[in-house]
Amino acid sequence: MIEDLLPAEVVSADVLGDDPDARLLPEEEPGVAKAVEKRVREYTIARTCARRALGKLGLPEVPILRGEKRQPLWPAGIVGSITHTKGYCAAAVARADEVLTVGIDAETYAELPDGVLGVVTLPSEREMLAGLPAGTHWDRILFSAKESVYKAWFPLTEKWLGFGDARLTFHPDENRFSVELLVEPPLVRGEALTGFEGRFLVRDGLVVTAIVST
């Protein structure tokens, strides 16, 4: 699924359902040493996807460890993102000399639980959602998109970005969204980072979102 949202410079691997061949490398096992079985399985498949994606770039198999903020630690010269939700895991990677950052997310496609929308959106975003075509769980798509925003943002800045620090605008006819960052623009490669562009896809009971900046 995720590959349908990514440009040619980004390679990916994903699994819908279970994967009996998924495994952790010994160095990865401490990351879920105290986790419940469900979490261990998702983590295992997601890490396997990450190593498979790296293999498509011609890189050897290496452990994908976690940083202090639980972010995946990629080999030197690589940018990427990992996501997992019930029944789906994916990873996307690219060479850092071709792509600035990648952020992907997957969520179960359903209405957000009561009370969550007000926490993860700005008033202007709720107004926007009210004007979008009926019959689509735009709230869940927005939540996923903001998760992708954070995953694209953090590797560039190593700073926290809250739900209220980014304003999303959907372009439903094109299955894409624009992101305006509402924080002091950091300098990235000598230019101010003021926002992102992303894409979304709803399929098989899931919503997947992706941001790729070059």
Secondary structure, DSSP 8 states (H G I E B T S, - for coil): -GGGGS-TT-EEEEEES--TT----GGGGGGGTTS-HHHHHHHHHHHHHHHHHHHHTT------EE-TTS-EE--TTEEEEEEEETTEEEEEEEETTT-SEEEEEEEESS---TTTHHHH--HHHHHHHHTS-TTS-HHHHHHHHHHHHHHHHHHHH-----GGGEEEEEEGGGTEEEEEE-S---EETTEE--EEEEEEEEETTEEEEEEEE-
